[in-house]
Amino acid sequence: MAALFGVRKAAPRLGGGAAVIECSSRPPKKVMSHHMKTYPRKTQPWNIKRRPTVYALLPPLSLEWTVVSSDANASDAIVPPPTPQPATE
């Protein structure tokens, strides 16, 4: 009989119609294991000590803006803008 490459035989059936389960010899990695294995490593000395960029804080919202709750049943759906506090120096 000639060898057939790339052709799979149908799974043999057992008495009650149950198929035989074949286990994979090389199961795929779980998501986090794959991420940890393929994550780009920092190898250069200038890059190892490099930290994320620190940005300045955003300015506070102006008094013209109001905060609206996403809950329609809330009694405080519209929050009034904060009253400006007098500067104490």
C-alpha positions in Angstrom: 0.0 0.0 0.0 1.4 3.4 -0.9 2.0 6.0 1.9 -0.5 8.9 1.8 1.1 12.0 3.2 -1.3 14.8 4.5 -4.3 12.5 4.4 -6.0 11.7 7.8 -8.0 8.6 8.5 -11.4 9.0 10.0 -11.5 8.5 13.8 -12.3 4.9 14.6 -15.7 4.4 16.1 -16.3 2.3 19.2 -19.4 0.3 20.1 -21.8 3.1 21.2 -20.9 5.5 18.4 -18.3 7.4 20.6 -15.2 8.7 18.8 -11.7 8.1 20.1 -10.1 11.2 21.5 -6.6 11.9 20.4 -4.4 14.2 22.5 -2.2 16.7 20.9 1.5 16.1 21.3 2.2 19.9 21.3 -0.7 21.7 22.9 -0.8 25.5 22.3 0.4 27.8 25.1 -2.2 29.6 27.3 -2.5 33.3 26.6 -0.4 34.7 29.4 2.3 32.0 28.9 2.5 33.0 25.3 2.7 36.7 26.1 5.5 36.2 28.7 7.5 34.1 26.2 7.2 36.5 23.3 7.3 39.8 25.1 10.2 42.0 23.7 13.0 42.1 26.3 15.0 45.2 27.1 18.6 44.2 26.5 20.4 47.5 25.8 21.8 49.3 28.9 20.2 52.7 27.8 16.8 51.0 27.4 16.8 49.0 30.6 16.6 52.0 32.9 14.2 53.9 30.7 10.9 54.6 32.3 7.5 55.6 30.9 7.0 59.3 30.1 5.6 61.4 32.9 3.1 63.9 31.6 1.8 67.1 33.4 -1.6 66.8 35.1 -4.6 68.0 33.1 -6.0 71.4 34.2 -9.3 71.2 36.1 -12.6 71.5 34.2 -14.1 74.9 33.8 -17.2 75.8 35.7 -19.2 75.7 32.4 -19.1 71.9 32.4 -21.4 69.7 34.4 -21.1 66.0 35.4 -24.0 63.8 34.3 -24.5 60.4 35.9 -25.1 57.4 33.5 -27.9 56.1 35.9 -31.2 57.6 34.7 -33.0 56.8 37.9 -30.5 58.6 40.2 -31.9 61.6 42.0 -28.6 63.4 41.6 -28.4 62.9 37.8 -27.1 66.4 37.2 -24.4 67.5 39.7 -24.1 71.3 39.9 -20.7 72.7 39.3 -18.5 73.3 42.4 -18.6 76.7 43.9 -15.3 78.5 43.7 -13.6 78.8 47.1 -12.0 82.1 48.0 -8.2 82.0 48.0 -6.8 82.2 51.5 -3.2 83.3 51.7 
